[in-house]
Amino acid sequence: MNKLGLLGKNISYSFSRAYFKEKFQTEHIENTSYENFDIENINKFQDIIKHTEGLRGLNVTIPYKEAVMPYLDEINEQAKAIGAVNTIRITKKGKLVGYNTDCYGFKKTIEPFIKPHHKKALILGTGGASKAVIYSLKELGLTCNYVSRNLSKNVQFSYDTLTKEDVKNHEVIVNCTPLGTFPDIKDCPNIPYDGITEKHLLFDLIYNPEETTFLSSGKKNGATIVNGANMLKLQAEKSWSIWDL
């Protein structure tokens, strides 16, 4: 039996397990299972590797996309450049190889919506997913700036310092935080939404609910909005091709 799974924390809501379960049924893929490995601490990762017979691959989600990297034997060049891993292939010899399929899923999803006037992007949040987002947007020719709770060398804006004018000057805004995820659907990043215009493109990595408060706040001002559902499907299929079962 080939085993696959999702590594994360508090992931009972996860998209991946339901997605792969349905994939295995509809495509008649046998002798393969997908389960959640919900761990409190990354230190438990090695126990999973040691004690899960037949484990061939993993997806990685919040909060371990960066923390898992020191435990891997090899990291693909792109994932190394991004600085985050969301897919692990376990070779027949037991080597752990890290990849990033978030960048593939995100780029493929956002690219059709990018217009010539989309030059600058605000990235809300600084976790592992945001690194893949910035990598992809830079490939598409955009300048990116982070927004987080605290300013630092890599963080250009804090939620306290971000102005309406700053929002107006960044025509693409990507939410990489979990704020607004079901069941806390009224939550949203604290930015000056009155700076958003019909020239803006808002992308939320969240897929549940389909339209977060972040997205609906942008839509009210005429912005184009995109959620994370298609990105997730694309990154999942890319992971499947990497595991090569």
Secondary structure, DSSP 8 states (H G I E B T S, - for coil): -EEEEEEESS-TT-HHHHHHHHHHHHTT--SEEEEEEE-SSGGGHHHHHHH-TTEEEEEE-TT-TTTTGGG-SEE-HHHHHHT---EEEE-TT--EEEE--HHHHHHHHHGGG--TT--EEEEE--SHHHHHHHHHHHHTT-EEEEEESS--SS--EETTT--HHHHHH-SEEEE-S-TT-TT-TT------GGG--TT-EEEES--SSSS-HHHHHHHHTT-EEE-SHHHHHHHHHHHHHHH--
